[in-house]
């Protein structure tokens, strides 16, 4: 299966600095629209309004954490088919397996290299569509 | 005029340097908050351990992404020490002393980061 173009992405993280760095990183190549949100309910609303191609979730957030947001997405017919990537400081094999079992298409370890983030996201996007 | 990737990367690096300075300033305030939380924890408020953990977790992650590795490592040590052993449990005196030492180490690191 050919990978369709990744045109828009929603990044969800409670840390405003990381949100800004992710946006700068993913727009270096100028092809992608990067939407941002700092908390779960707002993120779910934004997904319904904007229909991003991909959602990237920080795992540990106050209130609704990344896995809880994913569970809400999968239980919502409108959002169930949007692929999700997790970003986490705890990206050991056991955690990666757990996140994949939750239906995430991949995991990106924190801290990430801002200059290489796009290629990490694109690699997971392409492997999901293979 | 379209910016090249190199121009954008240079701008991103400059912005990250600004964010790193702001992060160091903010971390000073959060260190004071964590010391207040530790005092309340020592007085029996078990909920403060989670507050310390949350602050340290964010500090460790953001610091590392901004390239402030020693500072991030200090925060990661606090995060590790603030892992909640059991719901409602207050750490014993030795564990509280370890947390206090870890906050001192973070303060030392903040002083050297500001030089």
gemmi code that builds the backbone of each chain (N, CA, C; Angstrom):
import gemmi

chains = {
    "A": [
        ("UNK", (0.841, -1.185, 0.000), (0.000, 0.000, 0.000), (0.888, 1.251, 0.000)),
        ("UNK", (0.583, 2.202, -0.878), (1.356, 3.434, -0.902), (0.957, 4.335, 0.265)),
        ("UNK", (1.981, 4.978, 0.852), (1.689, 5.897, 1.952), (1.049, 7.153, 1.380)),
        ("UNK", (-0.121, 7.516, 1.926), (-0.678, 8.789, 1.460), (0.081, 9.908, 2.146)),
        ("UNK", (0.023, 11.086, 1.569), (0.800, 12.204, 2.103), (0.302, 12.571, 3.498)),
        ("UNK", (1.246, 12.893, 4.353), (0.902, 13.353, 5.695), (0.820, 14.880, 5.649)),
        ("UNK", (-0.402, 15.385, 5.653), (-0.577, 16.832, 5.461), (-0.846, 17.582, 6.763)),
        ("UNK", (-1.458, 16.892, 7.733), (-1.777, 17.601, 8.979), (-1.617, 16.678, 10.174)),
        ("UNK", (-1.195, 17.262, 11.252), (-0.895, 16.485, 12.458), (-1.323, 17.304, 13.672)),
        ("UNK", (-1.869, 16.635, 14.664), (-2.184, 17.302, 15.937), (-1.225, 16.776, 16.993)),
        ("UNK", (-0.527, 17.698, 17.653), (0.382, 17.305, 18.734), (-0.216, 17.750, 20.062)),
        ("UNK", (-0.294, 16.811, 21.009), (-0.917, 17.094, 22.308), (0.107, 16.904, 23.422)),
        ("UNK", (0.364, 17.983, 24.157), (1.344, 17.938, 25.258), (1.005, 19.081, 26.198)),
        ("UNK", (1.094, 18.844, 27.494), (0.789, 19.917, 28.456), (1.919, 20.933, 28.559)),
        ("UNK", (3.083, 20.625, 28.016), (4.236, 21.517, 28.131), (4.300, 22.442, 26.901)),
        ("UNK", (4.074, 23.740, 27.141), (4.016, 24.703, 26.033), (5.347, 24.791, 25.273)),
        ("UNK", (6.464, 24.682, 26.004), (7.769, 24.753, 25.328), (7.932, 23.596, 24.348)),
        ("UNK", (7.563, 22.409, 24.803), (7.712, 21.237, 23.922), (6.769, 21.360, 22.721)),
        ("UNK", (5.567, 21.876, 22.967), (4.643, 22.064, 21.833), (5.278, 22.976, 20.785)),
        ("UNK", (5.877, 24.064, 21.251), (6.486, 25.011, 20.300), (7.658, 24.367, 19.553)),
        ("UNK", (8.469, 23.600, 20.288), (9.627, 22.962, 19.640), (9.153, 21.934, 18.603)),
        ("UNK", (8.124, 21.174, 18.967), (7.594, 20.182, 18.025), (7.065, 20.887, 16.773)),
        ("UNK", (6.350, 21.973, 16.967), (5.814, 22.688, 15.800), (6.940, 23.213, 14.911)),
        ("UNK", (7.970, 23.803, 15.542), (9.101, 24.307, 14.747), (9.762, 23.155, 13.986)),
        ("UNK", (9.939, 22.035, 14.694), (10.638, 20.893, 14.090), (9.879, 20.336, 12.890)),
        ("UNK", (8.567, 20.197, 13.069), (7.781, 19.531, 12.023), (7.449, 20.452, 10.856)),
        ("UNK", (7.726, 21.724, 11.008), (7.462, 22.635, 9.893), (8.752, 23.076, 9.190)),
        ("UNK", (9.874, 22.473, 9.573), (11.141, 22.825, 8.928), (11.086, 22.574, 7.426)),
        ("UNK", (10.371, 21.540, 7.043), (10.304, 21.203, 5.617), (9.090, 21.806, 4.923)),
        ("UNK", (8.296, 22.511, 5.701), (7.246, 23.352, 5.123), (6.047, 22.662, 4.529)),
        ("UNK", (5.934, 21.358, 4.704), (4.863, 20.636, 4.007), (3.651, 20.334, 4.885)),
        ("UNK", (3.829, 20.447, 6.198), (2.821, 19.909, 7.097), (2.137, 21.006, 7.914)),
        ("UNK", (0.835, 20.856, 8.121), (0.131, 21.738, 9.044), (0.188, 21.084, 10.417)),
        ("UNK", (0.735, 21.797, 11.398), (0.870, 21.236, 12.743), (-0.073, 21.968, 13.690)),
        ("UNK", (-1.045, 21.225, 14.201), (-1.997, 21.761, 15.168), (-1.502, 21.383, 16.564)),
        ("UNK", (-1.828, 22.231, 17.540), (-1.328, 21.993, 18.895), (-2.455, 22.042, 19.901)),
        ("UNK", (-2.313, 21.257, 20.966), (-3.276, 21.340, 22.057), (-2.579, 20.909, 23.350)),
        ("UNK", (-3.005, 21.500, 24.479), (-2.338, 21.243, 25.756), (-3.093, 20.296, 26.674)),
        ("UNK", (-4.278, 19.851, 26.284), (-5.024, 18.949, 27.172), (-6.037, 18.105, 26.391)),
        ("UNK", (-6.521, 17.052, 27.037), (-7.265, 16.012, 26.363), (-8.593, 16.416, 25.747)),
        ("UNK", (-9.470, 17.059, 26.535), (-10.797, 17.386, 25.997), (-10.677, 18.327, 24.793)),
        ("UNK", (-9.808, 19.321, 24.924), (-9.592, 20.255, 23.819), (-9.038, 19.539, 22.598)),
        ("UNK", (-8.179, 18.563, 22.853), (-7.591, 17.796, 21.748), (-8.675, 17.006, 21.011)),
        ("UNK", (-9.577, 16.392, 21.756), (-10.650, 15.607, 21.117), (-11.550, 16.522, 20.280)),
        ("UNK", (-11.815, 17.721, 20.813), (-12.634, 18.686, 20.040), (-11.914, 19.068, 18.749)),
        ("UNK", (-10.611, 19.351, 18.898), (-9.833, 19.771, 17.725), (-9.787, 18.658, 16.678)),
        ("UNK", (-9.700, 17.413, 17.141), (-9.689, 16.290, 16.184), (-10.994, 16.257, 15.392)),
        ("UNK", (-12.118, 16.486, 16.088), (-13.421, 16.454, 15.387), (-13.516, 17.621, 14.407)),
        ("UNK", (-13.018, 18.791, 14.823), (-13.134, 19.982, 13.978), (-12.177, 19.946, 12.791)),
        ("UNK", (-10.952, 19.473, 13.022), (-9.894, 19.631, 12.007), (-9.569, 18.341, 11.256)),
        ("UNK", (-9.965, 17.204, 11.792), (-9.681, 15.900, 11.166), (-8.204, 15.781, 10.727)),
        ("UNK", (-7.264, 15.842, 11.665), (-5.847, 15.689, 11.277), (-5.572, 14.282, 10.746)),
        ("UNK", (-4.559, 14.166, 9.889), (-4.186, 12.844, 9.367), (-3.597, 11.963, 10.465)),
        ("UNK", (-2.938, 12.608, 11.435), (-2.189, 11.872, 12.457), (-2.275, 12.636, 13.778)),
        ("UNK", (-2.307, 11.899, 14.887), (-2.271, 12.518, 16.219), (-1.034, 12.003, 16.946)),
        ("UNK", (-0.286, 12.921, 17.534), (0.878, 12.549, 18.339), (0.586, 12.975, 19.773)),
        ("UNK", (0.656, 12.006, 20.690), (0.262, 12.249, 22.076), (1.432, 12.091, 23.032)),
        ("UNK", (1.635, 13.086, 23.890), (2.520, 12.882, 25.033), (1.842, 11.862, 25.938)),
        ("UNK", (2.616, 11.020, 26.595), (1.999, 9.981, 27.436), (1.566, 10.549, 28.776)),
        ("UNK", (2.507, 11.196, 29.496), (2.198, 11.608, 30.856), (1.755, 13.068, 30.876)),
        ("UNK", (0.471, 13.240, 31.124), (-0.091, 14.598, 31.229), (-1.048, 14.613, 32.406)),
        ("UNK", (-1.173, 15.760, 33.074), (-2.162, 15.829, 34.151), (-3.573, 15.734, 33.575)),
        ("UNK", (-4.508, 15.231, 34.354), (-5.867, 15.052, 33.852), (-5.908, 13.837, 32.939)),
        ("UNK", (-6.352, 14.050, 31.698), (-6.423, 12.934, 30.752), (-5.035, 12.700, 30.150)),
        ("UNK", (-4.460, 11.534, 30.390), (-3.125, 11.282, 29.832), (-3.237, 10.724, 28.403)),
        ("UNK", (-2.085, 10.485, 27.783), (-2.095, 10.047, 26.388), (-2.908, 8.771, 26.149)),
        ("UNK", (-2.655, 7.700, 26.924), (-3.445, 6.471, 26.708), (-4.945, 6.693, 26.908)),
        ("UNK", (-5.322, 7.569, 27.839), (-6.759, 7.835, 28.054), (-7.353, 8.564, 26.844)),
        ("UNK", (-6.586, 9.475, 26.255), (-7.071, 10.167, 25.045), (-7.246, 9.150, 23.912)),
        ("UNK", (-6.269, 8.255, 23.769), (-6.370, 7.234, 22.716), (-7.607, 6.358, 22.934)),
        ("UNK", (-7.866, 5.979, 24.181), (-9.046, 5.142, 24.470), (-10.325, 5.884, 24.069)),
        ("UNK", (-10.388, 7.186, 24.371), (-11.571, 7.971, 23.982), (-11.702, 8.030, 22.462)),
        ("UNK", (-10.561, 8.168, 21.767), (-10.598, 8.210, 20.297), (-11.133, 6.904, 19.727)),
        ("UNK", (-10.634, 5.789, 20.245), (-11.022, 4.492, 19.692), (-12.487, 4.161, 19.978)),
        ("UNK", (-13.036, 4.805, 21.006), (-14.455, 4.567, 21.343), (-15.380, 5.533, 20.609)),
        ("UNK", (-14.804, 6.406, 19.792), (-15.580, 7.445, 19.109), (-15.520, 7.167, 17.597)),
        ("UNK", (-16.655, 6.850, 16.996), (-16.671, 6.452, 15.589), (-16.032, 7.503, 14.677)),
        ("UNK", (-16.156, 8.763, 15.060), (-15.606, 9.847, 14.233), (-14.074, 9.864, 14.243)),
        ("UNK", (-13.500, 9.401, 15.360), (-12.049, 9.538, 15.549), (-11.302, 8.208, 15.554)),
        ("UNK", (-12.052, 7.123, 15.507), (-11.459, 5.800, 15.744), (-10.368, 5.433, 14.747)),
        ("UNK", (-10.437, 5.981, 13.536), (-9.477, 5.535, 12.512), (-8.246, 6.441, 12.394)),
        ("UNK", (-8.137, 7.463, 13.229), (-6.959, 8.351, 13.123), (-5.755, 7.668, 13.772)),
        ("UNK", (-4.663, 7.502, 13.022), (-3.478, 6.867, 13.605), (-2.870, 7.731, 14.715)),
        ("UNK", (-2.284, 7.059, 15.706), (-1.698, 7.755, 16.860), (-0.264, 7.304, 17.086)),
        ("UNK", (0.590, 8.270, 17.382), (1.966, 8.003, 17.828), (2.087, 8.538, 19.253)),
        ("UNK", (2.745, 7.795, 20.125), (3.018, 8.294, 21.472), (4.430, 8.864, 21.545)),
        ("UNK", (4.589, 9.904, 22.362), (5.927, 10.391, 22.704), (6.099, 10.236, 24.204)),
        ("UNK", (7.211, 9.630, 24.602), (7.402, 9.351, 26.024), (8.874, 9.247, 26.388)),
        ("UNK", (9.155, 9.601, 27.644), (10.515, 9.426, 28.158), (10.765, 7.963, 28.520)),
        ("UNK", (9.670, 7.185, 28.664), (9.824, 5.771, 29.034), (9.529, 4.908, 27.812)),
        ("UNK", (10.476, 4.893, 26.884), (10.244, 4.164, 25.630), (10.978, 2.831, 25.626)),
        ("UNK", (10.947, 2.109, 26.759), (11.582, 0.792, 26.764), (10.683, -0.205, 26.023)),
        ("UNK", (11.255, -1.389, 25.737), (10.560, -2.370, 24.881), (9.182, -2.734, 25.436)),
        ("UNK", (9.100, -2.876, 26.746), (7.836, -3.269, 27.380), (6.758, -2.193, 27.164)),
        ("UNK", (7.170, -0.933, 27.344), (6.213, 0.163, 27.169), (5.804, 0.296, 25.701)),
        ("UNK", (6.788, 0.156, 24.807), (6.475, 0.248, 23.373), (5.458, -0.833, 23.001)),
        ("UNK", (5.678, -2.049, 23.509), (4.742, -3.151, 23.222), (3.355, -2.816, 23.772)),
        ("UNK", (3.332, -2.232, 24.978), (2.034, -1.884, 25.588), (1.308, -0.835, 24.747)),
        ("UNK", (2.046, 0.163, 24.267), (1.404, 1.228, 23.475), (0.926, 0.691, 22.125)),
        ("UNK", (1.699, -0.238, 21.555), (1.270, -0.822, 20.275), (0.008, -1.657, 20.469)),
        ("UNK", (-0.048, -2.311, 21.633), (-1.251, -3.106, 21.928), (-2.483, -2.193, 22.041)),
        ("UNK", (-2.241, -0.961, 22.466), (-3.339, 0.017, 22.567), (-3.716, 0.586, 21.197)),
        ("UNK", (-2.991, 0.150, 20.158), (-3.231, 0.503, 18.757), (-2.404, 1.687, 18.263)),
        ("UNK", (-1.431, 2.137, 19.055), (-0.535, 3.188, 18.553), (0.285, 2.629, 17.392)),
        ("UNK", (0.568, 3.458, 16.399), (1.361, 2.969, 15.257), (2.857, 3.046, 15.557)),
        ("UNK", (3.217, 3.722, 16.646), (4.622, 3.799, 17.005), (4.846, 4.682, 18.206)),
        ("UNK", (6.113, 4.697, 18.637), (6.494, 5.460, 19.824), (7.775, 6.225, 19.496)),
        ("UNK", (7.809, 7.488, 19.881), (9.025, 8.292, 19.725), (9.527, 8.634, 21.123)),
        ("UNK", (10.828, 8.376, 21.340), (11.395, 8.591, 22.671), (11.670, 10.076, 22.911)),
        ("UNK", (11.423, 10.492, 24.136), (11.827, 11.818, 24.586), (13.088, 11.665, 25.431)),
        ("UNK", (14.063, 12.551, 25.383), (14.062, 13.733, 24.528), (14.296, 13.347, 23.069)),
        ("UNK", (13.738, 14.155, 22.163), (13.912, 13.908, 20.738), (14.872, 14.949, 20.170)),
        ("UNK", (15.408, 14.631, 19.020), (16.272, 15.587, 18.323), (15.373, 16.458, 17.445)),
        ("UNK", (15.235, 17.747, 17.761), (14.296, 18.579, 16.993), (14.587, 18.599, 15.489)),
        ("UNK", (15.860, 18.426, 15.136), (16.192, 18.485, 13.711), (15.865, 17.163, 12.990)),
        ("UNK", (15.587, 16.129, 13.764), (15.316, 14.819, 13.151), (13.891, 14.331, 13.404)),
        ("UNK", (13.091, 15.155, 14.046), (11.750, 14.683, 14.429), (10.884, 14.357, 13.206)),
        ("UNK", (10.956, 15.197, 12.183), (10.124, 14.947, 10.992), (10.417, 13.575, 10.403)),
        ("UNK", (11.706, 13.230, 10.318), (12.027, 11.937, 9.701), (11.548, 10.786, 10.581)),
        ("UNK", (11.570, 10.966, 11.906), (11.049, 9.904, 12.795), (9.544, 9.721, 12.585)),
        ("UNK", (8.832, 10.850, 12.520), (7.381, 10.776, 12.322), (7.072, 10.158, 10.958)),
        ("UNK", (7.806, 10.593, 9.925), (7.530, 10.095, 8.572), (7.814, 8.598, 8.453)),
        ("UNK", (8.866, 8.142, 9.154), (9.193, 6.707, 9.102), (8.052, 5.879, 9.690)),
        ("UNK", (7.494, 6.344, 10.803), (6.379, 5.606, 11.424), (5.131, 5.683, 10.553)),
        ("UNK", (4.904, 6.840, 9.958), (3.743, 7.030, 9.072), (3.830, 6.076, 7.882)),
        ("UNK", (5.032, 6.028, 7.282), (5.198, 5.170, 6.099), (5.079, 3.703, 6.479)),
        ("UNK", (5.681, 3.299, 7.592), (5.608, 1.874, 7.955), (4.174, 1.486, 8.298)),
        ("UNK", (3.399, 2.427, 8.801), (1.982, 2.147, 9.086), (1.209, 1.872, 7.800)),
        ("UNK", (1.613, 2.512, 6.711), (0.881, 2.366, 5.453), (1.435, 1.278, 4.544)),
        ("UNK", (2.508, 0.623, 4.972), (3.084, -0.438, 4.132), (2.250, -1.706, 4.203)),
    ],
    "B": [
        ("UNK", (9.034, 35.795, 0.264), (10.146, 34.911, -0.078), (10.092, 33.665, 0.806)),
        ("UNK", (10.293, 32.495, 0.190), (10.277, 31.268, 0.958), (11.584, 31.104, 1.709)),
        ("UNK", (11.480, 30.757, 2.998), (12.677, 30.491, 3.790), (13.205, 29.116, 3.425)),
        ("UNK", (14.529, 28.983, 3.373), (15.087, 27.652, 3.133), (15.034, 26.854, 4.430)),
        ("UNK", (15.243, 25.535, 4.312), (15.265, 24.696, 5.514), (16.376, 25.160, 6.453)),
        ("UNK", (17.525, 25.558, 5.879), (18.657, 25.993, 6.699), (18.291, 27.246, 7.498)),
        ("UNK", (17.587, 28.195, 6.829), (17.160, 29.417, 7.531), (16.209, 29.063, 8.672)),
        ("UNK", (15.277, 28.180, 8.357), (14.304, 27.789, 9.390), (14.996, 27.070, 10.542)),
        ("UNK", (15.966, 26.207, 10.209), (16.678, 25.472, 11.262), (17.464, 26.441, 12.141)),
        ("UNK", (18.073, 27.453, 11.523), (18.829, 28.443, 12.300), (17.881, 29.221, 13.214)),
        ("UNK", (16.730, 29.599, 12.681), (15.738, 30.320, 13.493), (15.240, 29.438, 14.635)),
        ("UNK", (15.052, 28.157, 14.338), (14.579, 27.234, 15.381), (15.624, 27.087, 16.488)),
        ("UNK", (16.888, 27.014, 16.096), (17.948, 26.896, 17.111), (18.006, 28.151, 17.977)),
        ("UNK", (17.864, 29.310, 17.343), (17.886, 30.569, 18.108), (16.710, 30.616, 19.080)),
        ("UNK", (15.548, 30.181, 18.598), (14.368, 30.197, 19.467), (14.542, 29.214, 20.624)),
        ("UNK", (15.190, 28.065, 20.345), (15.415, 27.091, 21.419), (16.363, 27.654, 22.473)),
        ("UNK", (17.331, 28.470, 22.048), (18.228, 29.094, 23.027), (17.448, 30.056, 23.931)),
        ("UNK", (16.504, 30.788, 23.323), (15.644, 31.675, 24.133), (14.795, 30.862, 25.104)),
        ("UNK", (14.216, 29.788, 24.579), (13.370, 28.940, 25.434), (14.189, 28.343, 26.580)),
        ("UNK", (15.450, 28.014, 26.314), (16.302, 27.435, 27.362), (16.520, 28.451, 28.481)),
        ("UNK", (16.736, 29.718, 28.106), (16.917, 30.757, 29.143), (15.655, 30.910, 29.974)),
        ("UNK", (14.514, 30.954, 29.286), (13.239, 31.078, 30.009), (13.001, 29.862, 30.903)),
        ("UNK", (13.381, 28.709, 30.377), (13.198, 27.468, 31.133), (14.004, 27.523, 32.439)),
        ("UNK", (15.232, 28.024, 32.351), (16.073, 28.112, 33.559), (15.427, 29.058, 34.579)),
        ("UNK", (14.917, 30.187, 34.100), (14.227, 31.126, 35.006), (13.026, 30.450, 35.672)),
        ("UNK", (12.237, 29.777, 34.835), (11.018, 29.155, 35.356), (11.361, 28.037, 36.350)),
        ("UNK", (12.438, 27.324, 36.055), (12.826, 26.206, 36.920), (13.209, 26.699, 38.308)),
        ("UNK", (13.796, 27.907, 38.374), (14.102, 28.478, 39.698), (12.826, 28.589, 40.532)),
        ("UNK", (11.771, 29.104, 39.913), (10.490, 29.235, 40.613), (9.919, 27.879, 40.987)),
        ("UNK", (10.060, 26.925, 40.071), (9.495, 25.594, 40.341), (10.297, 24.861, 41.417)),
        ("UNK", (11.580, 25.173, 41.506), (12.390, 24.584, 42.589), (11.853, 25.068, 43.940)),
        ("UNK", (11.557, 26.379, 44.025), (10.998, 26.911, 45.274), (9.662, 26.232, 45.585)),
        ("UNK", (8.860, 26.028, 44.547), (7.563, 25.343, 44.745), (7.786, 23.916, 45.245)),
        ("UNK", (8.761, 23.227, 44.673), (9.019, 21.847, 45.098), (9.500, 21.804, 46.553)),
        ("UNK", (10.261, 22.828, 46.959), (10.699, 22.866, 48.373), (9.486, 23.046, 49.292)),
        ("UNK", (8.539, 23.897, 48.870), (7.311, 24.069, 49.669), (6.532, 22.749, 49.734)),
        ("UNK", (6.443, 22.089, 48.586), (5.740, 20.797, 48.542), (6.427, 19.776, 49.469)),
        ("UNK", (7.755, 19.796, 49.472), (8.493, 18.844, 50.307), (8.211, 19.098, 51.784)),
        ("UNK", (8.146, 20.375, 52.151), (7.845, 20.706, 53.560), (6.455, 20.195, 53.935)),
        ("UNK", (5.484, 20.361, 53.032), (4.127, 19.875, 53.317), (4.097, 18.345, 53.364)),
        ("UNK", (4.894, 17.744, 52.481), (4.983, 16.279, 52.468), (5.533, 15.775, 53.810)),
        ("UNK", (6.593, 16.431, 54.289), (7.198, 16.034, 55.570), (6.210, 16.211, 56.719)),
        ("UNK", (5.275, 17.183, 56.530), (4.261, 17.414, 57.573), (3.080, 16.445, 57.447)),
        ("UNK", (3.123, 15.569, 56.438), (2.102, 14.519, 56.352), (1.161, 14.600, 55.166)),
        ("UNK", (1.322, 15.611, 54.302), (0.438, 15.728, 53.132), (0.983, 14.869, 51.985)),
        ("UNK", (0.496, 13.630, 51.909), (1.021, 12.663, 50.938), (0.786, 13.098, 49.488)),
        ("UNK", (-0.221, 13.931, 49.246), (-0.531, 14.336, 47.866), (0.606, 15.146, 47.234)),
        ("UNK", (1.451, 15.720, 48.096), (2.539, 16.563, 47.576), (3.580, 15.762, 46.788)),
        ("UNK", (3.659, 14.461, 47.074), (4.641, 13.644, 46.347), (4.309, 13.622, 44.851)),
        ("UNK", (3.025, 13.486, 44.539), (2.597, 13.494, 43.137), (2.861, 14.836, 42.476)),
        ("UNK", (2.680, 15.918, 43.244), (2.943, 17.264, 42.698), (4.424, 17.416, 42.354)),
        ("UNK", (5.267, 16.938, 43.255), (6.720, 17.018, 43.005), (7.075, 16.170, 41.784)),
        ("UNK", (6.487, 14.994, 41.715), (6.765, 14.084, 40.604), (6.396, 14.728, 39.273)),
        ("UNK", (5.218, 15.344, 39.228), (4.731, 15.969, 37.990), (5.660, 17.101, 37.542)),
        ("UNK", (6.037, 17.955, 38.501), (6.936, 19.068, 38.159), (8.288, 18.536, 37.659)),
        ("UNK", (8.817, 17.551, 38.376), (10.137, 17.017, 38.015), (10.091, 16.319, 36.661)),
        ("UNK", (8.985, 15.624, 36.397), (8.852, 14.914, 35.110), (8.918, 15.909, 33.945)),
        ("UNK", (8.158, 16.991, 34.065), (8.143, 17.969, 32.978), (9.503, 18.658, 32.845)),
        ("UNK", (10.098, 18.975, 33.998), (11.408, 19.626, 34.015), (12.462, 18.744, 33.345)),
        ("UNK", (12.422, 17.453, 33.641), (13.413, 16.522, 33.066), (13.239, 16.433, 31.551)),
        ("UNK", (12.000, 16.320, 31.109), (11.744, 16.163, 29.674), (12.073, 17.410, 28.883)),
        ("UNK", (11.601, 18.557, 29.379), (11.839, 19.807, 28.653), (13.321, 20.154, 28.665)),
        ("UNK", (13.956, 19.981, 29.835), (15.382, 20.298, 29.944), (16.212, 19.495, 28.957)),
        ("UNK", (15.912, 18.208, 28.853), (16.678, 17.353, 27.935), (16.455, 17.772, 26.490)),
        ("UNK", (15.209, 18.090, 26.140), (14.916, 18.494, 24.752), (15.604, 19.805, 24.417)),
        ("UNK", (15.762, 20.671, 25.424), (16.433, 21.947, 25.189), (17.955, 21.824, 25.283)),
        ("UNK", (18.444, 20.610, 25.521), (19.891, 20.386, 25.560), (20.529, 20.680, 26.899)),
        ("UNK", (19.696, 20.893, 27.942), (20.231, 21.171, 29.277), (20.342, 19.845, 30.037)),
        ("UNK", (21.298, 19.036, 29.617), (21.332, 17.647, 30.072), (21.608, 17.499, 31.572)),
        ("UNK", (22.644, 18.179, 32.138), (22.878, 17.987, 33.588), (21.681, 18.417, 34.430)),
        ("UNK", (21.051, 19.510, 34.026), (19.873, 19.981, 34.752), (18.731, 18.960, 34.632)),
        ("UNK", (18.565, 18.439, 33.447), (17.532, 17.426, 33.216), (17.803, 16.174, 34.054)),
        ("UNK", (19.071, 15.812, 34.175), (19.411, 14.616, 34.970), (19.078, 14.822, 36.449)),
        ("UNK", (19.327, 16.046, 36.943), (18.949, 16.341, 38.341), (17.439, 16.199, 38.517)),
        ("UNK", (16.690, 16.740, 37.548), (15.222, 16.652, 37.629), (14.766, 15.202, 37.532)),
        ("UNK", (15.435, 14.424, 36.690), (15.061, 13.005, 36.544), (15.298, 12.249, 37.846)),
        ("UNK", (16.348, 12.632, 38.571), (16.608, 11.984, 39.874), (15.485, 12.318, 40.861)),
        ("UNK", (15.018, 13.573, 40.841), (13.894, 13.957, 41.716), (12.644, 13.171, 41.300)),
        ("UNK", (12.429, 13.079, 39.996), (11.260, 12.337, 39.502), (11.309, 10.886, 39.992)),
        ("UNK", (12.500, 10.287, 39.914), (12.665, 8.899, 40.357), (12.360, 8.763, 41.853)),
        ("UNK", (12.897, 9.706, 42.646), (12.695, 9.639, 44.098), (11.243, 9.916, 44.485)),
        ("UNK", (10.534, 10.621, 43.607), (9.146, 10.976, 43.915), (8.140, 9.987, 43.320)),
        ("UNK", (8.636, 8.864, 42.797), (7.703, 7.818, 42.352), (6.859, 7.422, 43.552)),
        ("UNK", (5.562, 7.385, 43.381), (4.675, 7.130, 44.522), (4.754, 5.651, 44.924)),
        ("UNK", (5.230, 5.359, 46.162), (5.409, 3.965, 46.572), (4.072, 3.244, 46.752)),
        ("UNK", (3.088, 3.951, 47.298), (1.745, 3.385, 47.508), (0.808, 4.564, 47.710)),
        ("UNK", (-0.451, 4.430, 47.262), (-1.369, 5.572, 47.411), (-1.440, 6.043, 48.863)),
        ("UNK", (-1.254, 7.338, 49.052), (-1.391, 7.920, 50.391), (-0.182, 7.756, 51.295)),
        ("UNK", (0.862, 7.095, 50.784), (2.026, 6.850, 51.641), (2.932, 8.080, 51.692)),
        ("UNK", (3.394, 8.411, 52.896), (4.372, 9.490, 53.048), (5.746, 8.831, 53.172)),
        ("UNK", (6.725, 9.283, 52.391), (8.054, 8.669, 52.460), (8.643, 8.787, 53.874)),
        ("UNK", (9.536, 7.843, 54.211), (10.161, 7.919, 55.535), (11.232, 9.011, 55.553)),
        ("UNK", (11.830, 9.203, 56.729), (12.776, 10.318, 56.920), (13.960, 10.217, 55.961)),
        ("UNK", (14.438, 8.994, 55.759), (15.600, 8.826, 54.871), (15.239, 9.217, 53.436)),
        ("UNK", (14.048, 8.816, 52.995), (13.616, 9.145, 51.629), (13.381, 10.649, 51.482)),
        ("UNK", (12.841, 11.274, 52.528), (12.640, 12.733, 52.486), (13.989, 13.447, 52.400)),
        ("UNK", (14.981, 12.921, 53.129), (16.322, 13.526, 53.097), (16.928, 13.382, 51.699)),
        ("UNK", (16.683, 12.233, 51.061), (17.195, 12.032, 49.688), (16.562, 13.033, 48.724)),
        ("UNK", (15.277, 13.247, 48.892), (14.591, 14.226, 48.032), (15.156, 15.627, 48.258)),
        ("UNK", (15.379, 15.958, 49.527), (15.931, 17.274, 49.838), (17.318, 17.438, 49.203)),
        ("UNK", (18.127, 16.394, 49.297), (19.467, 16.435, 48.677), (19.360, 16.606, 47.157)),
        ("UNK", (18.378, 15.936, 46.569), (18.206, 16.029, 45.110), (17.782, 17.447, 44.712)),
        ("UNK", (16.973, 18.095, 45.546), (16.597, 19.481, 45.266), (17.819, 20.398, 45.400)),
        ("UNK", (18.678, 20.101, 46.383), (19.919, 20.885, 46.525), (20.787, 20.734, 45.271)),
        ("UNK", (20.862, 19.500, 44.760), (21.677, 19.255, 43.556), (21.121, 20.030, 42.366)),
        ("UNK", (19.790, 20.083, 42.273), (19.167, 20.848, 41.188), (19.494, 22.337, 41.323)),
        ("UNK", (19.444, 22.830, 42.553), (19.752, 24.255, 42.785), (21.191, 24.571, 42.373)),
        ("UNK", (22.092, 23.655, 42.727), (23.507, 23.836, 42.362), (23.648, 23.888, 40.842)),
        ("UNK", (22.942, 22.980, 40.189), (23.005, 22.910, 38.722), (22.423, 24.175, 38.083)),
        ("UNK", (21.359, 24.685, 38.696), (20.744, 25.921, 38.181), (21.727, 27.081, 38.292)),
        ("UNK", (22.467, 27.118, 39.411), (23.451, 28.206, 39.584), (24.514, 28.123, 38.500)),
        ("UNK", (24.989, 26.914, 38.205), (26.056, 26.807, 37.194), (25.494, 27.047, 35.784)),
        ("UNK", (24.227, 26.666, 35.568), (23.622, 26.911, 34.243), (23.467, 28.405, 33.992)),
        ("UNK", (23.319, 29.186, 35.065), (23.110, 30.628, 34.914), (24.403, 31.385, 34.733)),
        ("UNK", (25.558, 30.740, 34.946), (26.839, 31.446, 34.861), (27.194, 31.801, 33.415)),
    ],
}
model = gemmi.Model(1)
for chain_id, residues in chains.items():
    chain = gemmi.Chain(chain_id)
    for i, (resn, *xyz) in enumerate(residues, 1):
        res = gemmi.Residue()
        res.name, res.seqid = resn, gemmi.SeqId(i, " ")
        for name, pos in zip(("N", "CA", "C"), xyz):
            atom = gemmi.Atom()
            atom.name, atom.element = name, gemmi.Element(name[0])
            atom.pos, atom.b_iso = gemmi.Position(*pos), 0.0
            res.add_atom(atom)
        chain.add_residue(res)
    model.add_chain(chain)
structure = gemmi.Structure()
structure.add_model(model)
structure.setup_entities()
